[in-house]
């Protein structure tokens, strides 16, 4: 099997998903390096490439017109583009600003007018270029990234769960957050992460986005009636990682 | 087979001796809930549990079960049954296991399930605490719990132990059992009858009545729309059900990219993709596209369709689905009562 040339690129993001790649550990990474050649990855190496790429992992959301040209340039030389992490897949948490005007002042105070802070609507990278695969999550799921890579290496069909997080909580017998007097959005959140947050006692924030046909009316009712949230907070809560799908 | 008695003080040594000789799985506490888990000592065992998060079906049919391991040169079966005593199974779960036994054994016998099932000795136990959503005393009453090897009931001063099979008789070798007196046997019967009386939620209809009326309600779209209005399609009702047995099979590669595993995963017919199939031209077709039709399908399966195979409803009255549903719409007592009253 020929090695796949892979590269990482980042847009508006914290770059945590790229850091997550380095968390496989040395043994696993070295095994993987028998099958892939990393040609650009600024979190871990200084070399860059302007040549052909088999798989481009693109992190971050598309927030400036200048991003469009750079995304198109990556697309033009990549055989496969993978949107990598919540920001690239849906706009992620960056898309919260799409719903307010004063975010720059709120975050940066007096420095809010610095020119490099000027940016537009936060959108998924699919708003600029064709995306072949998505690895969702904040941070992205390492297991799922490996599955994408495996399927690309072997030419096998890629599958990720389309069902909600509740399925994964139940499979591992996690006590439901609602039974602990808490709230949760696992009923409408895409699974595939293995439901680590509720298992650690933290509600699901739907960082992988909503499932198709998410029943948001029922979600708001349950967040209020059983989760004890105010109506306003219930709506705001469900917008955290899904500001674009809910706009 | 003779009914035996074990004094309260002799019970812990019996369980510990059993743990020393084989793998023992029983109900243990998980914060304020309970789960079936391997016992490390008799102190872990909580026979006063009300219901576990997942039914004991998971011992034979795990939520994720590796079936086959492969590498570049070979493929091998990774089903490896472990001799096990499954201790403290409530009668409603004994019925659930009996149903999955039949469903996995019929036609093409599924040894991925039956392997561990046949390596397991089941000790049932009387219900001491009734779960708030349970209704097992009134559903499928024409079907007696069978398939267990012994039945254990706590009474004042100890435990009445009724072996049902030679495997059950053999277990008694691990403890200081003696023959039970008629008074002790009567006390056990009383304890189990009293537990059934404490099961306050009920479906006061025969299984045949329920099956007929649920089936007849199939075309009442407005009723199903109303019943399923708040359904999340989250599959929780399926995933905690003792009689659900659908699964999906998938392959994963190991990091070395030359070896991997084929595993099966519990599937759930309430989830959207369950009934999505690929057609000849590559297009997808979902034959239960709307959550109302998936919600209805579950009740058809549990209350009507499977009766033909099982002789009664594919519901044990454990109440797990009712408790797991965050929108609180999955409760069979509520849904079936609505249907019975609407069509009365």
Interface residues (C-beta under 8 A of the other chain):
Chain A: X1 X24 X28 X31 X32 X34 X35 X146 X147 X150 X153 X154 X156 X159 X162 X163 X164 X166 X167 X170 X171 X172 X173 X175 X176 X178 X179 X180 X184 X186 X187 X188 X211 X212 X213 X214 X215 X217 X218 X219 X221 X222 X226
Chain B: X30 X31 X32 X33 X35 X53 X54 X63 X64 X229 X230 X231 X232 X233 X234 X235 X236 X239 X240 X250 X251 X252 X253 X255 X256 X257 X265 X266 X268 X271 X272 X273 X291 X323 X324 X326 X327
